[in-house]
Amino acid sequence: MGDISEAIMIHKTEIASFVTTYLAQFPDEAGTTKLFAGFLGRNGQSALFSRKNFDGHITTSAFIINDSYSEILLLKHKSLNRWLQPGGHVEGDESLLLSALREAHEETGIPVNELHNIPAFPDAALPFDIDSHYIPANPKKMEDGHYHHDLRYLFVYRGDGNITFNADESTGLKWVKFTELTDDDTFGAVIRKINAFLYPSTPSAIKQG
């Protein structure tokens, strides 16, 4: 079987246009997206999503917030031993948005119809956030250290509270108040971004819940 990236229908030109539109909306993130832009410049279509590409590859993830816009859902990642949002590799998905939804469903059990996208752009296919982060080498998987270029989508959860975690991927799950994460090294910046987007008239305000 060929590499899964061969079947992915998301094209490099489309992703490059995402970055241009994204930076027009968030110009202060030019520095933080520089790694991703360089990755796109160096790699062709077939390498963008390939797990065998240790220059890096594109992933997707989901920021899931409650319907009072005051808490975010986090999972305790099994191999990294860190609290993170649901997410992972693109696997033949028709769009990056659908990839993020699939990952969210697989890792939390939440039906996709209970996750409602909150787009930052008229085109809902564009990610709410872009982040490049280093993944250490994993000798057990024979993987060198590499970057994940994560395209992240924002969803509000409207369901019955029946949420679980996939024991193959995670060891725990919890809702965390925005107020507990505003100064967090991992989530502080994105929590402030979410609040600035949801409450543009008072961008520094953090929803108390």
Secondary structure in CASP SS format (residue, H / E / C, confidence):
PFRMAT SS
TARGET T0000
AUTHOR 0000-0000-0000
METHOD secondary structure of the structure
MODEL  1
M C 1.00
G C 1.00
D C 1.00
I H 1.00
S H 1.00
E H 1.00
A H 1.00
I C 1.00
M C 1.00
I C 1.00
H C 1.00
K H 1.00
T H 1.00
E H 1.00
I H 1.00
A H 1.00
S H 1.00
F H 1.00
V H 1.00
T H 1.00
T H 1.00
Y H 1.00
L H 1.00
A H 1.00
Q H 1.00
F C 1.00
P H 1.00
D H 1.00
E H 1.00
A C 1.00
G C 1.00
T C 1.00
T C 1.00
K H 1.00
L H 1.00
F H 1.00
A H 1.00
G H 1.00
F H 1.00
L H 1.00
G H 1.00
R H 1.00
N C 1.00
G C 1.00
Q H 1.00
S H 1.00
A H 1.00
L C 1.00
F C 1.00
S C 1.00
R C 1.00
K C 1.00
N C 1.00
F C 1.00
D C 1.00
G C 1.00
H E 1.00
I E 1.00
T E 1.00
T E 1.00
S E 1.00
A E 1.00
F E 1.00
I E 1.00
I E 1.00
N C 1.00
D C 1.00
S C 1.00
Y C 1.00
S C 1.00
E E 1.00
I E 1.00
L E 1.00
L E 1.00
L E 1.00
K E 1.00
H E 1.00
K C 1.00
S C 1.00
L C 1.00
N C 1.00
R C 1.00
W E 1.00
L E 1.00
Q C 1.00
P C 1.00
G E 1.00
G E 1.00
H E 1.00
V C 1.00
E C 1.00
G C 1.00
D C 1.00
E C 1.00
S C 1.00
L H 1.00
L H 1.00
L H 1.00
S H 1.00
A H 1.00
L H 1.00
R H 1.00
E H 1.00
A H 1.00
H H 1.00
E H 1.00
E H 1.00
T H 1.00
G C 1.00
I C 1.00
P C 1.00
V H 1.00
N H 1.00
E H 1.00
L E 1.00
H E 1.00
N E 1.00
I C 1.00
P C 1.00
A C 1.00
F C 1.00
P C 1.00
D C 1.00
A C 1.00
A C 1.00
L C 1.00
P C 1.00
F C 1.00
D E 1.00
I E 1.00
D E 1.00
S E 1.00
H E 1.00
Y E 1.00
I E 1.00
P C 1.00
A C 1.00
N E 1.00
P H 1.00
K H 1.00
K H 1.00
M C 1.00
E E 1.00
D C 1.00
G C 1.00
H E 1.00
Y E 1.00
H E 1.00
H E 1.00
D E 1.00
L E 1.00
R E 1.00
Y E 1.00
L E 1.00
F E 1.00
V E 1.00
Y E 1.00
R C 1.00
G C 1.00
D C 1.00
G C 1.00
N C 1.00
I C 1.00
T C 1.00
F C 1.00
N C 1.00
A C 1.00
D C 1.00
E C 1.00
S E 1.00
T E 1.00
G E 1.00
L E 1.00
K E 1.00
W E 1.00
V E 1.00
K E 1.00
F H 1.00
T H 1.00
E H 1.00
L C 1.00
T C 1.00
D C 1.00
D C 1.00
D C 1.00
T C 1.00
F C 1.00
G H 1.00
A H 1.00
V H 1.00
I H 1.00
R H 1.00
K H 1.00
I H 1.00
N H 1.00
A H 1.00
F H 1.00
L H 1.00
Y C 1.00
P C 1.00
S C 1.00
T C 1.00
P C 1.00
S C 1.00
A C 1.00
I C 1.00
K C 1.00
Q C 1.00
G C 1.00
END
